[in-house]
């Protein structure tokens, strides 16, 4: 049941990130913060493909799984996520600013 809740949260956050992206005319900052792995892939490929979208869908539920089943890993997960966010911000792309 906890995974279902995190999946629902992931879908809402994905909607939020897409809304702010505005079809390419908005900002990708929320997507870079919430889904850094997908944005790293998107910047490297200059497009958001199916795998990056799929990764965005499963990222938050995977985090939820580890937080609920391995509570001692919370800081590791947060640290890894923050490093990915920094990489996402510092990685330059012509398409995604």
N, C-alpha and C positions, 0 to 999 in steps of 0.2 A: 504493500500500500504506500510506503514511503517513496518508492521508486516512481509510482504513478503520480504522486504529488510533485516530485521534482521534474518529471516529464512535463506536467502541466505548466510548471514555472518556466521550464526551458522554452516551451512554445510561446508563452507570453513575452518572455525576454527577447525571443527571436522576432516576434511581431514588433516589439518596441524598437529593436535595432534596425529592422527593415523600414519602419516608419521614419526614423531619423535619417536613414540613407536617402530617402526620397527618390528612389529610382535612379540614383547616381547624381542627383542634383543637390543632395543634402550633405550631411556629415557622417563619416564612418567612425567617429570617436566612440560612440556607445558600442558598436560592433567590435572595435578593437579592444575595449575594456572587458566586455562580457564574453566574447568569443575570439580570443587572441590566436588560437591555433588555426582556425578557419581563415582569419584575416592574413596570417603569415602565408598560408597556402595561396590565398587569393592574390596577394602581392607578388609572390614568386611566379604565378602563372598569368597574371594580369587579367584574371577573371574569377568569378565565383562559380566553380563547377559543382557537379553533383556530390563529389566526395567532400568538398569543403562544407556544403550545406548539410550533408549527413553528419559530419563531424560536429557541426554546431548543434544539431538536434540531440546528439548523444552526450555531449560534453557535460552539461549540468546534471543529468541523471547519473553519469559515472561519478562525478564529484559527490553527489548525494549518496551513492552506494558506499563509497569509501568513508565518508563522514559518519554515516550511520553504523557501518560495520567495523570500522577501524578508527574509533574516535581519537586515538593518539596521533593520527596522521593529519589532523586538521591544519596544523602549521606547515607541514611539508606541502600539502596540496595548495595552500594559500601562497607559499613561497614560489612554488613552480609556476603557478598561475601568474603571479606578479612578474616573474622573469619573462614569461611569454608575452605579457602585456608590454613590457619594455621593448622586447625584440620587435613586436608588432608596430610600436610607435617609431622606432629608429630605422626600421626597414623602409627604404624609399621605393615608391612606385609612381609611375606616370598616371595610372588609372585611379588608384586609391590613395587619397591624401589624408 
